[in-house]
Amino acid sequence: MPKIIVFAVLAVLIFCFVPFLHQVNYNIRYTSYGIGGVMLFYSIYDYIFHASVEFLFDKKTNSIYKVYLFSIKKRLMALDEMTIINTAEYGDMTYAIGKKREQFLKNYPISDAFSGSKRSIKRETEYAEHILSPLLQFVNSP
């Protein structure tokens, strides 16, 4: 989420200050507009398809859904097919869900990244206690 905010703020700053820089070359000004546009597009895309995504675990239909920003639901798998794995990218560990026997081919992250710092270890412990354990109890209950 901080990356989205930083990119959006930088894009707004570019669009606010570049018009007042009259001494800057025409090409540099429009290159700055292009960079600002790309940053703004990336932050909007990242917010819609990554930051605002929720997962719905539905016992009635025995399914797990991925819910996007405008209440668009996509069925991912059945509850009894779900397994939780740890994935690591660039030294950060995240929890992800995937279908059994296919969890390493296609998985969906359900947590933020956890690094090795003390604060991150504390966040991971709280995540495991307050979110992961109740989730496993819900999925495994009849």
C-alpha positions as CSV (number, residue, x, y, z in Angstrom):
1,M,0.0,0.0,0.0
2,P,2.8,2.5,0.7
3,K,4.1,2.0,-2.9
4,I,0.7,3.0,-4.3
5,I,0.6,6.2,-2.2
6,V,4.1,7.2,-3.1
7,F,3.5,6.7,-6.8
8,A,0.2,8.6,-6.7
9,V,1.7,11.5,-4.7
10,L,4.7,11.7,-7.1
11,A,2.4,11.7,-10.1
12,V,0.3,14.5,-8.6
13,L,3.4,16.5,-7.8
14,I,4.6,16.1,-11.4
15,F,1.2,17.3,-12.8
16,C,1.1,20.2,-10.4
17,F,4.6,21.6,-10.7
18,V,5.7,20.9,-14.3
19,P,3.3,23.4,-15.9
20,F,5.0,26.2,-13.9
21,L,8.5,25.3,-15.1
22,H,8.5,27.5,-18.3
23,Q,12.3,27.4,-18.6
24,V,12.3,23.6,-19.0
25,N,12.7,22.3,-22.5
26,Y,9.5,21.1,-24.3
27,N,10.7,17.5,-24.6
28,I,11.6,17.3,-20.9
29,R,8.2,18.7,-19.9
30,Y,6.3,16.1,-21.9
31,T,8.6,13.3,-20.8
32,S,7.8,14.3,-17.2
33,Y,4.1,14.2,-18.1
34,G,4.6,10.7,-19.5
35,I,6.4,9.5,-16.4
36,G,3.7,11.0,-14.2
37,G,1.0,9.3,-16.3
38,V,2.7,5.9,-16.1
39,M,3.1,6.3,-12.3
40,L,-0.6,7.3,-11.9
41,F,-1.7,4.4,-14.1
42,Y,0.4,1.9,-12.2
43,S,-0.9,3.1,-8.8
44,I,-4.5,2.9,-10.0
45,Y,-3.9,-0.6,-11.5
46,D,-2.1,-1.8,-8.4
47,Y,-4.9,-0.5,-6.1
48,I,-7.7,-2.1,-8.2
49,F,-6.1,-5.5,-8.8
50,H,-3.9,-6.0,-5.8
51,A,-4.5,-3.8,-2.8
52,S,-8.3,-3.9,-2.7
53,V,-8.7,-7.6,-3.3
54,E,-10.6,-9.6,-0.7
55,F,-11.1,-13.3,-0.4
56,L,-14.5,-14.8,0.4
57,F,-14.7,-18.2,2.0
58,D,-18.3,-19.4,1.5
59,K,-19.5,-22.5,3.3
60,K,-22.8,-22.5,1.5
61,T,-21.3,-23.0,-1.9
62,N,-18.1,-24.7,-0.5
63,S,-16.0,-22.3,-2.5
64,I,-13.3,-19.6,-2.2
65,Y,-13.8,-16.5,-4.2
66,K,-11.5,-13.6,-5.0
67,V,-13.5,-10.3,-4.8
68,Y,-12.2,-7.3,-6.7
69,L,-13.0,-3.6,-6.2
70,F,-16.4,-3.4,-7.9
71,S,-17.8,-6.6,-6.3
72,I,-16.6,-8.7,-9.2
73,K,-16.2,-12.3,-7.9
74,K,-14.0,-15.0,-9.3
75,R,-14.3,-18.5,-8.1
76,L,-10.8,-19.9,-7.2
77,M,-11.4,-23.3,-5.7
78,A,-13.4,-25.5,-3.4
79,L,-12.8,-25.2,0.3
80,D,-11.7,-28.8,0.6
81,E,-9.1,-28.3,-2.2
82,M,-7.4,-25.4,-0.3
83,T,-3.9,-25.6,1.2
84,I,-1.9,-22.8,2.8
85,I,1.8,-22.4,1.9
86,N,4.6,-20.0,2.6
87,T,6.0,-18.2,-0.4
88,A,9.2,-16.2,-0.4
89,E,10.2,-13.4,-2.8
90,Y,13.2,-11.2,-2.5
91,G,13.7,-12.3,1.1
92,D,10.2,-11.5,2.2
93,M,7.8,-14.3,3.2
94,T,4.0,-14.3,2.6
95,Y,1.2,-16.8,3.2
96,A,-0.7,-17.9,0.2
97,I,-3.5,-20.3,-0.7
98,G,-3.6,-22.7,-3.5
99,K,-5.2,-25.9,-4.7
100,K,-3.8,-29.1,-3.4
101,R,-1.2,-30.6,-5.8
102,E,-1.1,-27.3,-7.7
103,Q,-0.2,-24.9,-5.0
104,F,3.2,-24.2,-6.4
105,L,1.9,-23.5,-9.9
106,K,-0.9,-21.1,-9.0
107,N,-1.3,-19.6,-5.6
108,Y,-2.9,-16.4,-4.2
109,P,-1.2,-14.3,-1.5
110,I,-3.4,-13.8,1.5
111,S,-1.0,-11.8,3.7
112,D,1.4,-8.9,3.5
113,A,5.1,-9.6,3.2
114,F,7.0,-10.5,6.4
115,S,10.7,-9.8,6.7
116,G,13.1,-10.9,9.4
117,S,12.8,-7.7,11.5
118,K,11.5,-7.7,15.1
119,R,8.4,-5.7,14.2
120,S,7.7,-8.0,11.2
121,I,8.1,-11.1,13.3
122,K,5.6,-9.6,15.8
123,R,3.1,-8.8,12.9
124,E,3.5,-12.4,11.6
125,T,2.8,-13.9,15.0
126,E,-0.3,-11.7,15.3
127,Y,-1.4,-12.6,11.8
128,A,-1.0,-16.3,12.6
129,E,-3.0,-16.0,15.8
130,H,-5.8,-13.7,14.7
131,I,-6.3,-14.5,11.0
132,L,-4.6,-17.8,10.0
133,S,-5.8,-20.0,12.9
134,P,-9.5,-18.9,12.7
135,L,-9.3,-19.4,8.9
136,L,-8.0,-22.9,9.2
137,Q,-10.7,-23.7,11.9
138,F,-13.4,-22.3,9.6
139,V,-12.2,-24.3,6.6
140,N,-11.7,-27.6,8.5
141,S,-15.0,-27.4,10.4
142,P,-17.9,-29.4,9.1
